[in-house]
Amino acid sequence: MNNRARSEFGQRIRQLRKIKGLTQGRLAVKAGLHYTYVGSVERGEKNISLINIKNLAHALEVEVCELFPVSNPVRIKEYSLVEEVASYLKTRPLDEIERARRILHVALEK
């Protein structure tokens, strides 16, 4: 990974961590890593291994591909908003999720 790629990857990790409401320390514990390592990954200082990428994805409860930044700035904003909504819905009871789905369907139907 070159410096730019490491930096963008680290920014994406930080973005997802904050969306999930985790500190670096809590993310590190969930991923089986040291908190200073997580910090260095977020700052783009570490060339992270595939095993640690997989551990971070598991700890953040996302697919591995979601750890890699989207290059289009509009898509980044879109993706961030979708992640925020999805993260919120994961905490809600099933009946509220179903109600939200119905509301979205009606509101967005053309």
GIKAGI-V107800 format. One record per backbone hydrogen bond with DSSP energy under -0.5 kcal/mol. NH is the residue of the N-H (numbers start at 1). CO is the residue of the C=O. Records with the same first field share a line. If there is no record, write none. Layout:
NH=CO ; CO
//
This chain:
6=2
7=3
8=4
9=5
10=6
11=7
12=8
13=9
14=10
15=11
16=12
17=13
18=14
19=15
20=16
21=18
22=17
27=23
28=24
29=25
30=26
31=27
32=28 ; 29
33=28
37=34
38=34
39=35
40=36
41=37
42=38
43=39
44=41
45=40
46=40
48=46
53=49
54=50
55=51
56=52
57=53
58=54
59=55
60=56
61=57 ; 58
62=57
66=63
67=64
68=65
73=71
76=72
77=73
78=74
79=75
80=76
81=77
82=78
83=79
84=80
85=81
86=82
87=83
88=84
89=85
90=86
91=87 ; 88
92=89
96=93
97=93
98=94
99=95
100=96
101=97
102=98
103=99
104=100
105=101
106=102
107=103
108=104
109=105
//
